[in-house]
């Protein structure tokens, strides 16, 4: 493919990233942030999958078989621990506004400048090889795609221009804000997009190789079985294999936590701790998906390029090219390009902030002459220093690539960087779980571990490119055999990574613990140790938990903040502080310790914790404070936390009580309304028969000579209305007695068939008037039970009469059935009437239900029948309920236990 076409495609892809990042930032300014999404967060963490994964895993699988999986098993095992480890680190960094791992380690151990600087230098030395292999991957894939493999390029070559292009992109979208804690929403969105692209393209290439070039997984494995070393590639090597797997898994577990790019996306760019819940399963799923086709591609490359003419790292691109798939080849190239660029961008941003905060700014702010000269230009200097660092890091990576990395595989160089990051594990993990860790312990462990890392891993690579004599590897320096880099102190029979990890981690961890136990913490170290280890207790009262003693003035603090934040942001920050800690202003203008700590925290987000400490110290007079005073103040802070927790608990209880009172008040209002509606309904029901009785009585009184037939008709009506009044009053009294517990049941042995037959007999006239079918189905030989016959007949008459009432004339059908089941006698009264709406089924047993619906229609009766029936059945220790669907009738059922005891009347 034409070289300049591919170059044009590459720059178009970078332009796409520019556009995507700009769009994401515009959305953020409009209040529609994309990164406030757990899926974007999880995808950004896939920056772990660099060109090493995209190209190097295939190369590793082609030469080492299943060994490549160890690099992905480690992060998968670490993911469930993120809620314990990573969440704690995120909380610490948010509270103390920490932006890099160097700042994190420096802050934990007393905000020590020396420690922060050493950590920064080691990180830069350790990560530059990793960045260099990304440049190598881009350059190698470009050369293969354009047919320039093996052609020498004069300086400035393609990789140089790639490094410059990536530097420009990173400068534009990585150094727009002076505060390193500001989220890079455009960058994170671009990284998430690249994560999707490289996954989709890699899977597409795998599908093509597996099902396009070969006939599926089985075909590839069958043909690969003919390879000379197939057995070794697909089996676990028992001879030293366990140690190699163990150290590789441990190494990758530490890398996913401690690589600067992972810290940047997982901690600095995190907007919500809860996003970890999604990332804990989505990130391992991503790793699984991107590794599905690694082994098939590796075996396919070994089969297709058996003569060794193609570098195994490039199999994923070489196979589509050899099959004439130009479009797929370009997409594969872009996938690898995205895998490499995402790593470079994030890593370089993290390293530039680290270098600026821990190398440049301490010098700038600690030298009075320099600080005075550039007092009003600190913000510009800070941003430009980061831009300069980005350029320097990428140029150093380019030089390392041309000098060393060009001669090694991607995985070999990548593992060197992983091992470098692992040297900070004891100081970081020990620092968040062990309060006794000291600055001297961390410093000693890191220095010794890093020296051994350099000697056992970097020095051999320099020997390999003839920068050092080969006798160092064969006979040791100065002929001292036990100092050979690959057999240090006589330890042999281990691969070079396992050997290096054993010695570095053994001595690093041992010295960290040993020196910490033998050395004494300063007051600042002790304070930070307490806050880091117990961050979830102190995070809500951070300013109060930091121990500071001395004299400071508010104008000086404000002036210091203005130098870095600007006047507008300083005023906003001071107002936020006053809202959080409202207090009368000191007439002398003195700042309290909380304000000093607050200002230092703001500066930490801009220039790092060590430099912030220097700047604050330059405008305040600090007094020495003893360990005892630190512990006393922290004890008071813990008491404050306990008081706050107690107040929070009381507040929650008060809120719950308020909700309960509000609910009770609403219920009382409803009951009051129901009472009024009930009285209105009952009054209506009483007035109707009373009006009829009075009117008919007056007619009879005024017409003594009325015909006998008319008199009898009027008297019959008066009797019926009187009976109606009696029933209504009896129902109200019955309900009151049941609800108060004063109603006594006359329990005698009964047969349910007799009760049903008598109830049906009482309603037979009503059945005949409506011309409906009434079916009685009672199980033969139902057991006897104890009950109140009159009350149970009252229930059955009420249920059957309701069923008759709601059936259509000439079409209705009512079925009364009863049977014995599980120690209970069950009775059903079913009809084929209009049915009951679902929302009404729970309300029909309410004594006020009819009254509540009187605005819809004139109520038929008082609505007390079902309420009284429910009380009667429950007094028999039974249960009454309804099942219905609108338009399909209703079925009322109740059960009565065969053994019933009489209820005790309430006093």
Secondary structure as GFF3:
##gff-version 3
##sequence-region A 1 907
A	DSSP	alpha_helix	3	29	.	.	.	ID=ss1
A	DSSP	alpha_helix	38	45	.	.	.	ID=ss2
A	DSSP	three_ten_helix	46	48	.	.	.	ID=ss3
A	DSSP	alpha_helix	51	51	.	.	.	ID=ss4
A	DSSP	pi_helix	52	56	.	.	.	ID=ss5
A	DSSP	alpha_helix	57	64	.	.	.	ID=ss6
A	DSSP	three_ten_helix	65	69	.	.	.	ID=ss7
A	DSSP	alpha_helix	70	79	.	.	.	ID=ss8
A	DSSP	three_ten_helix	80	83	.	.	.	ID=ss9
A	DSSP	alpha_helix	86	96	.	.	.	ID=ss10
A	DSSP	alpha_helix	101	108	.	.	.	ID=ss11
A	DSSP	alpha_helix	113	146	.	.	.	ID=ss12
A	DSSP	alpha_helix	158	174	.	.	.	ID=ss13
A	DSSP	alpha_helix	185	207	.	.	.	ID=ss14
A	DSSP	pi_helix	208	213	.	.	.	ID=ss15
A	DSSP	alpha_helix	217	224	.	.	.	ID=ss16
A	DSSP	alpha_helix	230	233	.	.	.	ID=ss17
A	DSSP	alpha_helix	241	258	.	.	.	ID=ss18
A	DSSP	alpha_helix	260	263	.	.	.	ID=ss19
A	DSSP	pi_helix	264	268	.	.	.	ID=ss20
A	DSSP	alpha_helix	275	290	.	.	.	ID=ss21
A	DSSP	alpha_helix	294	304	.	.	.	ID=ss22
A	DSSP	three_ten_helix	312	314	.	.	.	ID=ss23
A	DSSP	alpha_helix	315	322	.	.	.	ID=ss24
A	DSSP	alpha_helix	326	355	.	.	.	ID=ss25
A	DSSP	pi_helix	356	360	.	.	.	ID=ss26
A	DSSP	alpha_helix	361	366	.	.	.	ID=ss27
A	DSSP	alpha_helix	368	373	.	.	.	ID=ss28
A	DSSP	three_ten_helix	375	377	.	.	.	ID=ss29
A	DSSP	alpha_helix	378	403	.	.	.	ID=ss30
A	DSSP	three_ten_helix	405	407	.	.	.	ID=ss31
A	DSSP	alpha_helix	410	422	.	.	.	ID=ss32
A	DSSP	alpha_helix	425	433	.	.	.	ID=ss33
A	DSSP	alpha_helix	439	453	.	.	.	ID=ss34
A	DSSP	pi_helix	454	458	.	.	.	ID=ss35
A	DSSP	alpha_helix	459	464	.	.	.	ID=ss36
A	DSSP	alpha_helix	471	474	.	.	.	ID=ss37
A	DSSP	three_ten_helix	477	479	.	.	.	ID=ss38
A	DSSP	three_ten_helix	481	483	.	.	.	ID=ss39
A	DSSP	three_ten_helix	488	490	.	.	.	ID=ss40
A	DSSP	alpha_helix	496	518	.	.	.	ID=ss41
A	DSSP	alpha_helix	523	533	.	.	.	ID=ss42
A	DSSP	alpha_helix	535	538	.	.	.	ID=ss43
A	DSSP	three_ten_helix	539	541	.	.	.	ID=ss44
A	DSSP	alpha_helix	542	545	.	.	.	ID=ss45
A	DSSP	beta_strand	550	551	.	.	.	ID=ss46
A	DSSP	alpha_helix	554	565	.	.	.	ID=ss47
A	DSSP	alpha_helix	567	580	.	.	.	ID=ss48
A	DSSP	alpha_helix	593	607	.	.	.	ID=ss49
A	DSSP	alpha_helix	609	619	.	.	.	ID=ss50
A	DSSP	beta_strand	621	622	.	.	.	ID=ss51
A	DSSP	alpha_helix	627	702	.	.	.	ID=ss52
A	DSSP	alpha_helix	708	740	.	.	.	ID=ss53
A	DSSP	beta_strand	748	750	.	.	.	ID=ss54
A	DSSP	alpha_helix	752	762	.	.	.	ID=ss55
A	DSSP	alpha_helix	764	770	.	.	.	ID=ss56
A	DSSP	beta_strand	773	778	.	.	.	ID=ss57
A	DSSP	beta_strand	785	787	.	.	.	ID=ss58
A	DSSP	alpha_helix	789	805	.	.	.	ID=ss59
A	DSSP	beta_strand	813	821	.	.	.	ID=ss60
A	DSSP	beta_strand	824	831	.	.	.	ID=ss61
A	DSSP	three_ten_helix	838	840	.	.	.	ID=ss62
A	DSSP	alpha_helix	849	852	.	.	.	ID=ss63
A	DSSP	alpha_helix	865	875	.	.	.	ID=ss64
A	DSSP	beta_strand	879	884	.	.	.	ID=ss65
A	DSSP	beta_strand	890	897	.	.	.	ID=ss66
###
